[in-house]
Amino acid sequence: MTLASQPPRRVHARAPGKINVFFEVGPVEPDGYHKVASVYQAVSLHEDVWATASDDFTITVTGDVDVDGVPLDDTNLAVRAARLLATEIGWDGGVHLDVHKGVPVAGGMGGGSADAAAALVAVNELLGGGLTAAQLQELGAQLGADVPFALLGGTAVGTGRGDELAPALVRGRLDWVLVPSGEGLSTPEIYGTLDDLRAAADIGPVRRIPSVDPRVLQALRRSDAVALADVVSNDLQVAAVRRRPELGALIDEGVSLGALAGIVSGSGPTVALLCADAAAADGLVAAFADRGRAALAVHGAVAGTRIVSVD
């Protein structure tokens, strides 16, 4: 396909950020990666991507969050997604992406992966690619383990490297308060720190084949926040707190202010605090505001990546 064969139009897609409600990490494999068992939940913070046919692959980025560290070249995951899809369908031109970020950058909430998911969906629609949801999932897995979940949304169990997904039955909603950090954490560095701690026998033991605690899924099926609070867990948290001790103190502070439980989201540094309901979440946000700290009330589970409009 060429640019001349397509009418000019603009497609807007939206993808959710995520929380890892449960995250168990296996030992480092010979290839440097880890098997994981994760329970993802998509939450009501979103990334918006607008795609327009162009002569080259370009991107602009704005946001409700600090976007200073977001790359504007081919290393950007959304640009990589657009290129990958264009190659898959034989598109000869380029695509311009306008990205507006609502998920904290390098915050452990999959914002970059959500950008990639939204770019895949938007560009597929823009160029009439006709790829199915399953085909988009396969492409997404080439870009990163969190991309397939951003496409799927809802609540899901992720195994393998996190990209082998099985939707989880969840009734009702869960309310969370997110406390972002002004400085991101590198996911590879957090995994490396976890490996170092395990090698030094500072923590352990570790199961070679990670699995999800069934009590997590039972609590999610009932949307029972109290029961879930007893079993939320993230193996990466110990590494994130080792590098940023203030994250552990922040979790303790959140619980002292009324949260049921708190975890570091993904590789951090965003802290996710589970609340009893929406009113409790709003109250916790207000309590943090009184202490001069910004926090956000969100809920899950929300839908995966979708088309918002086609102009």
MIDO-204307 format. One record per residue (C-alpha): residue number from 1; x, y, z. Coordinates in Angstrom, 2 decimals, decimal comma, m for minus. Example, Ala and Ser with C-alpha at 12.3 -4.5 7.8 and 13.67 -1.06 7.14 Angstrom:
BEGIN
(1 (12,30 m4,50 7,80))
(2 (13,67 m1,06 7,14))
# end
This chain:
BEGIN
(1 (0,00 0,00 0,00))
(2 (1,11 3,59 m0,57))
(3 (0,11 6,93 0,88))
(4 (m1,71 7,89 m2,33))
(5 (m4,00 4,85 m2,04))
(6 (m5,45 5,94 1,32))
(7 (m7,75 8,88 2,10))
(8 (m6,34 11,28 4,68))
(9 (m7,89 10,69 8,11))
(10 (m6,97 10,50 11,77))
(11 (m7,62 7,64 14,16))
(12 (m7,71 8,02 17,93))
(13 (m7,10 4,96 20,12))
(14 (m6,96 4,72 23,91))
(15 (m5,17 2,14 26,07))
(16 (m5,13 1,64 29,85))
(17 (m2,30 1,57 32,35))
(18 (m2,06 m1,41 34,67))
(19 (m1,32 m2,55 38,19))
(20 (0,31 m5,88 38,97))
(21 (m1,96 m7,09 41,75))
(22 (0,28 m10,14 42,11))
(23 (3,73 m10,68 40,61))
(24 (5,97 m13,68 41,23))
(25 (9,33 m13,85 39,46))
(26 (11,24 m17,05 38,72))
(27 (15,04 m17,30 38,68))
(28 (17,01 m15,67 35,91))
(29 (17,15 m17,88 32,81))
(30 (20,28 m18,50 30,68))
(31 (19,04 m15,87 28,19))
(32 (18,82 m13,27 30,97))
(33 (15,03 m13,23 31,15))
(34 (12,70 m14,47 33,89))
(35 (9,53 m16,49 33,91))
(36 (6,78 m14,75 35,82))
(37 (3,28 m15,33 37,12))
(38 (1,32 m12,13 37,21))
(39 (m2,19 m10,88 37,77))
(40 (m2,68 m7,71 35,81))
(41 (m5,52 m5,27 36,33))
(42 (m6,20 m2,45 33,88))
(43 (m7,02 0,80 35,67))
(44 (m8,60 4,12 34,80))
(45 (m5,47 5,96 33,73))
(46 (m5,05 6,02 29,98))
(47 (m2,71 6,74 27,11))
(48 (m4,23 8,39 24,02))
(49 (m2,69 7,98 20,57))
(50 (m3,76 9,68 17,34))
(51 (m2,39 8,21 14,09))
(52 (m2,21 10,01 10,75))
(53 (m0,77 8,74 7,47))
(54 (2,51 10,46 6,63))
(55 (5,68 10,12 4,56))
(56 (7,79 9,01 7,54))
(57 (7,42 7,67 11,08))
(58 (7,31 10,57 13,53))
(59 (5,90 11,26 16,98))
(60 (4,95 14,11 19,30))
(61 (4,31 13,56 23,00))
(62 (2,32 15,60 25,51))
(63 (0,85 14,57 28,83))
(64 (m0,85 15,10 32,15))
(65 (2,37 13,65 33,59))
(66 (6,02 14,61 33,17))
(67 (7,06 13,49 29,66))
(68 (10,59 14,93 29,58))
(69 (12,20 11,48 29,47))
(70 (10,04 10,07 26,67))
(71 (12,07 9,43 23,48))
(72 (10,92 11,04 20,26))
(73 (12,81 8,76 17,87))
(74 (12,69 5,15 16,72))
(75 (13,42 3,91 20,25))
(76 (9,92 5,00 21,30))
(77 (7,80 1,88 21,71))
(78 (4,81 3,44 19,94))
(79 (6,94 4,27 16,89))
(80 (8,30 0,72 16,92))
(81 (4,72 m0,56 17,05))
(82 (3,66 1,60 14,09))
(83 (6,65 0,43 12,05))
(84 (6,02 m3,20 12,95))
(85 (2,39 m3,07 11,91))
(86 (3,19 m1,17 8,71))
(87 (5,71 m3,83 7,76))
(88 (3,24 m6,58 8,59))
(89 (0,59 m5,22 6,22))
(90 (2,96 m3,97 3,49))
(91 (2,44 m0,24 3,98))
(92 (5,04 1,76 2,01))
(93 (4,58 5,14 3,66))
(94 (4,91 6,37 7,21))
(95 (2,70 7,29 10,14))
(96 (2,69 10,31 12,44))
(97 (1,67 9,64 16,04))
(98 (0,42 12,20 18,54))
(99 (0,63 10,71 22,04))
(100 (m0,95 12,16 25,16))
(101 (0,18 10,38 28,30))
(102 (m1,87 9,93 31,46))
(103 (0,17 7,09 32,97))
(104 (3,31 7,98 34,94))
(105 (6,46 7,59 32,83))
(106 (8,80 4,78 33,97))
(107 (6,39 4,22 36,85))
(108 (5,85 0,46 36,64))
(109 (2,35 0,88 35,21))
(110 (2,98 m0,08 31,59))
(111 (2,55 3,36 30,07))
(112 (4,98 2,74 27,23))
(113 (3,35 m0,61 26,53))
(114 (m0,06 1,08 26,48))
(115 (1,30 3,55 23,91))
(116 (2,44 0,63 21,77))
(117 (m0,93 m1,11 22,09))
(118 (m2,81 2,04 21,14))
(119 (m0,47 2,60 18,19))
(120 (m1,06 m0,95 16,92))
(121 (m4,84 m0,55 17,09))
(122 (m4,86 2,97 15,65))
(123 (m2,51 2,21 12,76))
(124 (m4,33 m1,02 11,93))
(125 (m7,56 0,98 11,62))
(126 (m5,93 3,91 9,86))
(127 (m4,34 1,83 7,13))
(128 (m7,11 m0,74 6,78))
(129 (m4,76 m3,47 7,92))
(130 (m7,56 m5,83 8,84))
(131 (m5,50 m7,63 11,48))
(132 (m7,50 m9,56 14,06))
(133 (m7,23 m9,11 17,80))
(134 (m5,19 m12,32 17,98))
(135 (m2,78 m11,06 15,31))
(136 (m2,36 m7,76 17,13))
(137 (m1,61 m9,70 20,32))
(138 (1,12 m11,62 18,49))
(139 (2,68 m8,41 17,21))
(140 (2,39 m6,84 20,64))
(141 (4,29 m9,70 22,25))
(142 (7,24 m8,86 19,97))
(143 (7,38 m5,39 21,52))
(144 (7,19 m6,31 25,21))
(145 (5,48 m8,54 27,72))
(146 (3,01 m5,86 28,88))
(147 (1,75 m4,92 25,40))
(148 (m0,62 m7,88 24,95))
(149 (m2,29 m7,10 28,26))
(150 (m2,73 m3,43 27,34))
(151 (m4,57 m4,67 24,26))
(152 (m6,73 m7,08 26,27))
(153 (m7,48 m5,02 29,39))
(154 (m9,71 m6,14 32,24))
(155 (m8,00 m8,51 34,66))
(156 (m5,80 m11,36 33,45))
(157 (m3,23 m13,90 34,55))
(158 (0,06 m13,60 32,71))
(159 (2,59 m16,43 32,57))
(160 (5,75 m17,19 30,61))
(161 (7,33 m13,78 30,31))
(162 (3,99 m12,24 31,23))
(163 (2,60 m12,21 27,70))
(164 (0,77 m15,57 27,81))
(165 (m2,59 m14,30 28,99))
(166 (m5,72 m15,89 30,43))
(167 (m8,60 m13,53 31,29))
(168 (m9,70 m13,68 34,94))
(169 (m13,32 m13,43 36,01))
(170 (m13,80 m10,31 38,14))
(171 (m17,10 m8,95 39,36))
(172 (m17,58 m5,38 40,52))
(173 (m14,76 m2,89 40,91))
(174 (m11,69 m2,31 43,01))
(175 (m10,48 1,11 44,08))
(176 (m6,83 2,10 44,28))
(177 (m4,81 5,19 45,10))
(178 (m1,65 5,65 43,08))
(179 (1,25 7,67 44,41))
(180 (3,67 8,45 41,58))
(181 (7,33 9,37 41,96))
(182 (9,13 12,22 40,29))
(183 (11,95 9,95 39,15))
(184 (11,46 6,66 37,31))
(185 (13,10 3,29 37,89))
(186 (14,68 1,12 35,20))
(187 (12,94 m2,24 34,86))
(188 (16,16 m4,10 33,85))
(189 (17,97 m2,58 36,84))
(190 (15,23 m3,70 39,23))
(191 (15,37 m7,26 37,89))
(192 (19,15 m7,14 38,23))
(193 (18,87 m6,00 41,82))
(194 (16,41 m8,81 42,55))
(195 (18,85 m11,34 41,07))
(196 (21,70 m9,90 43,16))
(197 (19,64 m10,10 46,37))
(198 (18,73 m13,71 45,64))
(199 (22,32 m14,63 44,78))
(200 (23,46 m13,16 48,09))
(201 (20,77 m15,18 49,88))
(202 (19,33 m11,94 51,24))
(203 (15,91 m13,19 50,15))
(204 (14,45 m16,49 49,04))
(205 (13,70 m19,20 48,34))
(206 (12,46 m18,82 44,78))
(207 (10,29 m21,24 42,84))
(208 (11,64 m22,19 39,44))
(209 (8,16 m22,17 37,94))
(210 (6,25 m19,21 39,40))
(211 (2,50 m19,46 39,91))
(212 (m0,36 m17,26 41,06))
(213 (m1,66 m17,68 44,60))
(214 (m5,23 m19,01 44,12))
(215 (m6,43 m16,79 46,97))
(216 (m5,73 m13,77 44,74))
(217 (m8,09 m15,02 42,05))
(218 (m10,72 m15,97 44,62))
(219 (m10,68 m12,45 46,08))
(220 (m10,81 m10,89 42,64))
(221 (m13,80 m13,00 41,60))
(222 (m15,69 m11,57 44,56))
(223 (m14,13 m8,09 44,23))
(224 (m13,37 m8,55 47,92))
(225 (m10,87 m5,80 48,69))
(226 (m10,35 m6,95 52,28))
(227 (m9,48 m10,50 51,25))
(228 (m7,29 m9,24 48,39))
(229 (m5,37 m7,00 50,79))
(230 (m4,07 m10,11 52,57))
(231 (m2,55 m11,61 49,41))
(232 (m1,36 m8,80 47,13))
(233 (2,33 m9,37 46,47))
(234 (5,13 m8,28 44,16))
(235 (8,53 m9,99 44,09))
(236 (10,07 m6,89 42,50))
(237 (9,07 m4,78 45,49))
(238 (12,04 m5,83 47,61))
(239 (14,40 m4,70 44,84))
(240 (12,56 m1,42 44,30))
(241 (12,59 m0,68 48,03))
(242 (16,29 m1,59 48,25))
(243 (17,00 1,06 45,61))
(244 (14,41 3,51 46,97))
(245 (13,83 2,92 50,71))
(246 (11,30 5,73 50,78))
(247 (8,88 3,51 48,82))
(248 (8,55 1,16 51,79))
(249 (7,91 4,11 54,07))
(250 (5,30 5,41 51,64))
(251 (3,42 2,11 51,69))
(252 (3,43 2,16 55,50))
(253 (2,19 5,75 55,44))
(254 (m0,65 4,87 53,08))
(255 (m1,79 2,01 55,28))
(256 (m1,61 4,23 58,37))
(257 (m3,88 6,70 56,56))
(258 (m6,52 4,08 55,82))
(259 (m5,43 1,94 52,86))
(260 (m6,06 m1,79 53,20))
(261 (m2,67 m2,68 51,70))
(262 (0,00 m1,25 49,47))
(263 (2,44 m2,56 46,87))
(264 (4,98 m1,19 44,46))
(265 (3,40 m1,38 40,99))
(266 (5,46 m3,54 38,65))
(267 (9,11 m2,50 38,76))
(268 (8,14 0,79 40,43))
(269 (8,39 3,42 41,59))
(270 (4,63 4,08 41,58))
(271 (2,99 2,84 44,78))
(272 (m0,50 1,34 44,50))
(273 (m2,66 1,44 47,63))
(274 (m5,76 m0,76 47,76))
(275 (m8,81 0,91 49,32))
(276 (m12,12 m0,39 50,61))
(277 (m14,20 1,65 48,15))
(278 (m14,28 4,86 46,12))
(279 (m15,04 7,04 49,15))
(280 (m12,04 5,61 51,00))
(281 (m9,84 6,23 47,97))
(282 (m10,96 9,86 47,72))
(283 (m10,33 10,28 51,44))
(284 (m6,81 8,90 51,09))
(285 (m6,05 11,25 48,20))
(286 (m7,21 14,15 50,38))
(287 (m5,06 12,94 53,28))
(288 (m1,99 12,83 51,06))
(289 (m2,82 16,28 49,69))
(290 (m2,87 17,62 53,26))
(291 (0,68 16,30 53,56))
(292 (1,75 17,94 50,32))
(293 (1,89 14,75 48,27))
(294 (0,08 14,22 44,97))
(295 (m1,95 11,03 44,61))
(296 (m4,56 9,73 42,19))
(297 (m7,73 7,71 42,81))
(298 (m8,31 5,10 40,09))
(299 (m10,41 1,99 39,70))
(300 (m10,30 m1,30 37,89))
(301 (m10,89 m3,30 35,97))
(302 (m11,36 m1,22 32,81))
(303 (m11,48 m2,19 29,14))
(304 (m8,45 m2,75 26,97))
(305 (m7,31 m0,76 23,95))
(306 (m10,12 0,61 21,80))
(307 (m10,82 3,02 18,98))
(308 (m12,22 6,31 20,27))
(309 (m12,83 8,09 16,97))
(310 (m12,05 8,07 13,26))
(311 (m11,98 11,51 11,59))
# end
